[in-house]
Amino acid sequence: MKFIDTHTHIYLEQFDNDRTEMLKKAYNNGLTKLLVPDIDSHHRSKMLTVCEQNKQYCLPMLGIHPTSVKDDFKEELRLLKESLEKNNVVAIGECGLDYYWDKTFVEQQTEVLVEQFFLAQHYRLPLVIHSRKSLNELLKLLKQYKQLGLTGVFHCFPGNLKEAEEVIQLGFKLGIGGVVTYKNATMAEVVKQIPIKYILLETDAPYLTPVPNRGQRNESAYIPIIAQKIAELKNISLEEVAMQTTINAQELFKIEL
């Protein structure tokens, strides 16, 4: 079976002591590609270096995470555009709106996200959307810019079935990770109802570790655990989940195995 982790922060310090071993473990668990999201200019160089060192396996994205939008957002945008001129990437991201931690820069978050909409259109790349306490605002914004023909994935999809259907109608897929294994997770009901062709597998490693490893560092090797839970929820085989989610990721991100 082949899997793709469509969202893993393998360059963060949590992996500095055993990154090579972690990647080998993922490979041995059937992971064929790891898609690596950007955060901001302070993390970008290391992210690109780690991907370059493992370029047959790790594919980078470029973007500005909403919690990185501060007073210097115009400089961050300039540096992002500069990086996009120099690097081949599979997506713009992770980008989006985050109203959970701090609402100081809400307007600037929107401005930075819209700029990334236009970058995605210009480079013909999908968007990897981060949404926290902001799903309604994001849906409105995507409808407002529907003429751009944007596509992508809602990373760690946070919504209900109705919102999932709206996301799909807008041309986006749902990123499903370890949260689906948590007790009373609303995402489980969404996964039951949504066709598998709209689902992507992701870990968000080192965060959001699936049960039974919750409380430990997350890693890409745990993707089969997430896939198994989806298979149980949808009453289909693990092989079908692996095959279809891999096809979904290949089509969206235009990648070959």
VMD Tcl script that draws the C-alpha trace (Angstrom):
set ca {
  {0.00 0.00 0.00}
  {1.13 3.52 -0.79}
  {0.30 6.63 1.23}
  {0.98 10.35 0.95}
  {1.21 12.62 3.99}
  {-0.05 15.91 2.57}
  {0.91 18.04 5.59}
  {3.97 17.43 7.78}
  {6.38 19.93 9.37}
  {9.43 17.64 9.26}
  {11.87 20.57 9.45}
  {10.83 21.71 12.93}
  {13.18 21.30 15.87}
  {11.17 18.38 17.29}
  {12.80 16.24 14.57}
  {16.34 17.62 14.75}
  {17.71 14.64 16.70}
  {16.22 11.82 14.61}
  {14.96 13.22 11.29}
  {16.67 10.55 9.17}
  {15.28 7.73 11.30}
  {11.82 9.31 11.28}
  {11.85 9.48 7.47}
  {13.00 5.84 7.20}
  {10.21 4.75 9.54}
  {7.66 6.63 7.40}
  {9.03 5.02 4.22}
  {8.83 1.57 5.83}
  {5.18 2.25 6.68}
  {4.27 2.86 3.03}
  {4.72 6.64 2.80}
  {5.82 7.49 -0.74}
  {5.74 11.31 -0.51}
  {5.67 13.88 2.28}
  {4.29 17.34 1.50}
  {5.92 20.03 3.62}
  {4.13 23.32 4.44}
  {5.87 26.66 4.92}
  {5.28 28.94 7.94}
  {7.17 32.19 7.27}
  {10.56 33.59 6.25}
  {12.14 32.59 9.59}
  {11.48 28.89 8.96}
  {11.70 28.86 5.16}
  {15.41 28.31 4.63}
  {15.50 25.25 6.88}
  {12.29 23.91 5.34}
  {13.69 24.18 1.82}
  {17.04 22.70 2.89}
  {15.41 19.65 4.50}
  {13.29 19.13 1.37}
  {16.33 19.50 -0.89}
  {18.25 16.94 1.17}
  {15.36 14.49 0.69}
  {14.09 15.74 -2.66}
  {12.83 12.42 -3.99}
  {10.62 12.12 -0.95}
  {9.79 15.55 0.49}
  {7.98 18.20 -1.57}
  {7.90 21.82 -0.33}
  {5.16 24.45 -0.31}
  {5.61 28.20 0.09}
  {3.29 30.50 2.02}
  {2.68 32.63 5.09}
  {0.90 31.07 8.07}
  {-1.78 33.42 9.46}
  {-0.26 33.47 12.95}
  {2.96 34.79 11.36}
  {1.15 37.90 10.04}
  {2.47 40.81 12.13}
  {3.55 44.42 11.55}
  {6.14 43.26 9.00}
  {3.57 41.47 6.78}
  {4.53 43.46 3.66}
  {8.14 42.34 3.99}
  {6.96 38.76 4.52}
  {4.96 39.00 1.30}
  {7.97 40.38 -0.57}
  {10.16 37.53 0.65}
  {7.48 34.97 -0.26}
  {7.24 36.30 -3.82}
  {11.03 36.25 -4.10}
  {11.11 32.61 -2.96}
  {8.41 31.62 -5.43}
  {10.53 32.97 -8.28}
  {13.43 30.74 -7.24}
  {11.83 27.47 -6.11}
  {9.59 24.78 -7.55}
  {6.83 23.96 -5.09}
  {3.62 21.91 -5.05}
  {1.33 24.43 -3.32}
  {0.86 27.84 -1.74}
  {0.64 27.26 1.99}
  {0.06 26.93 4.62}
  {-2.04 30.07 4.56}
  {-5.42 31.08 5.89}
  {-7.07 32.80 8.84}
  {-6.54 32.10 12.55}
  {-8.75 33.90 15.06}
  {-7.91 31.57 17.93}
  {-4.64 32.94 19.30}
  {-4.71 36.64 18.54}
  {-7.06 38.98 16.70}
  {-4.65 41.94 16.58}
  {-3.88 41.45 12.88}
  {-7.21 40.15 11.56}
  {-7.39 42.68 8.70}
  {-3.77 42.05 7.75}
  {-4.38 38.28 7.79}
  {-7.10 38.77 5.19}
  {-4.87 41.02 3.07}
  {-2.01 38.50 3.16}
  {-4.35 35.60 2.34}
  {-5.87 37.39 -0.66}
  {-2.37 38.11 -1.96}
  {-1.72 34.36 -1.72}
  {-4.95 33.67 -3.64}
  {-3.50 35.68 -6.53}
  {-0.14 33.92 -6.23}
  {-1.91 30.56 -6.40}
  {-3.73 31.69 -9.53}
  {-0.56 33.09 -11.12}
  {1.52 29.96 -10.50}
  {-1.43 27.59 -11.04}
  {-0.89 26.01 -7.65}
  {-3.38 24.67 -5.10}
  {-3.83 26.38 -1.73}
  {-3.31 24.68 1.62}
  {-5.74 26.47 3.91}
  {-5.36 26.82 7.68}
  {-8.65 27.59 9.40}
  {-9.06 28.12 13.13}
  {-12.16 29.82 14.52}
  {-12.48 31.39 11.05}
  {-14.24 28.91 8.76}
  {-17.24 31.13 7.93}
  {-14.95 34.06 7.05}
  {-12.83 31.81 4.84}
  {-15.83 30.43 2.99}
  {-17.11 33.97 2.34}
  {-13.69 35.05 1.09}
  {-13.34 32.08 -1.25}
  {-16.81 32.74 -2.67}
  {-15.85 36.38 -3.18}
  {-12.80 35.32 -5.22}
  {-14.39 32.33 -6.93}
  {-13.58 33.83 -10.34}
  {-9.89 33.04 -9.72}
  {-10.64 29.32 -10.11}
  {-8.84 28.42 -6.90}
  {-8.45 24.87 -5.65}
  {-6.70 23.19 -2.75}
  {-7.31 21.59 0.62}
  {-8.65 22.69 3.99}
  {-5.92 21.38 6.25}
  {-7.23 19.73 9.43}
  {-10.79 20.47 8.33}
  {-12.64 21.88 11.36}
  {-16.26 22.04 10.20}
  {-19.51 20.12 10.04}
  {-21.10 18.27 7.12}
  {-22.83 21.34 5.65}
  {-19.56 23.31 5.74}
  {-17.71 20.34 4.23}
  {-20.14 20.33 1.32}
  {-19.56 24.07 0.83}
  {-15.80 23.51 0.79}
  {-16.16 20.78 -1.83}
  {-18.45 22.96 -3.99}
  {-15.73 25.63 -3.94}
  {-13.27 23.13 -5.43}
  {-11.41 22.12 -2.28}
  {-10.69 18.82 -0.56}
  {-10.65 17.98 3.15}
  {-7.40 17.26 4.98}
  {-8.09 14.56 7.58}
  {-5.57 13.84 10.32}
  {-5.23 12.46 13.81}
  {-8.22 14.37 15.18}
  {-10.52 11.87 13.43}
  {-9.33 9.22 15.92}
  {-10.23 11.29 18.99}
  {-13.27 10.42 21.09}
  {-16.39 12.38 20.07}
  {-14.59 14.03 17.13}
  {-17.17 15.78 14.91}
  {-14.85 15.11 11.99}
  {-15.72 11.40 12.21}
  {-19.32 12.09 11.19}
  {-18.13 14.25 8.30}
  {-15.78 11.50 7.09}
  {-18.66 8.98 7.14}
  {-20.76 11.17 4.86}
  {-18.22 12.66 2.42}
  {-17.09 10.60 -0.61}
  {-13.52 9.35 -0.31}
  {-12.53 11.22 -3.49}
  {-12.62 14.48 -1.49}
  {-10.35 13.30 1.35}
  {-6.60 13.72 1.77}
  {-4.49 12.13 4.51}
  {-2.28 14.33 6.68}
  {-0.52 14.29 10.05}
  {0.40 17.95 10.79}
  {3.41 16.35 12.50}
  {4.69 16.96 15.13}
  {1.20 18.03 16.25}
  {-2.24 16.31 16.55}
  {-0.98 12.78 17.13}
  {-3.62 10.07 16.53}
  {-4.87 7.65 19.16}
  {-3.28 5.41 20.50}
  {-0.13 7.57 20.40}
  {-1.79 10.79 21.51}
  {0.41 12.75 23.90}
  {3.57 11.79 21.99}
  {5.19 13.57 19.07}
  {3.30 12.99 15.84}
  {5.11 11.75 12.74}
  {4.34 10.73 9.18}
  {4.69 7.03 9.98}
  {1.31 7.28 11.73}
  {-0.60 7.96 8.50}
  {-1.78 4.30 8.26}
  {-3.46 4.70 11.69}
  {-5.48 7.64 10.34}
  {-6.25 5.72 7.14}
  {-7.44 2.71 9.14}
  {-9.85 4.89 11.13}
  {-11.25 6.36 7.90}
  {-11.67 2.83 6.50}
  {-13.64 1.81 9.60}
  {-15.84 4.91 9.50}
  {-16.63 4.43 5.81}
  {-16.86 0.63 5.99}
  {-14.33 0.18 3.20}
  {-10.91 -1.49 3.06}
  {-7.66 0.12 4.16}
  {-6.36 -0.62 0.66}
  {-9.14 1.46 -0.89}
  {-8.42 4.39 1.44}
  {-4.72 4.20 0.61}
  {-5.29 3.99 -3.14}
  {-7.95 6.70 -3.45}
  {-6.36 9.26 -1.09}
  {-3.05 8.79 -2.91}
  {-4.76 9.41 -6.26}
  {-6.50 12.48 -4.76}
  {-3.17 13.93 -3.62}
  {-1.46 13.17 -6.94}
  {-4.21 14.92 -8.89}
  {-4.45 18.00 -6.64}
  {-0.71 18.60 -6.23}
  {0.28 17.29 -9.69}
  {2.82 14.84 -8.33}
  {4.11 11.48 -9.57}
  {5.17 8.59 -7.38}
}
mol new
graphics top color blue
foreach p $ca { graphics top sphere $p radius 0.5 }
foreach p [lrange $ca 0 end-1] q [lrange $ca 1 end] { graphics top cylinder $p $q radius 0.2 }
display resetview
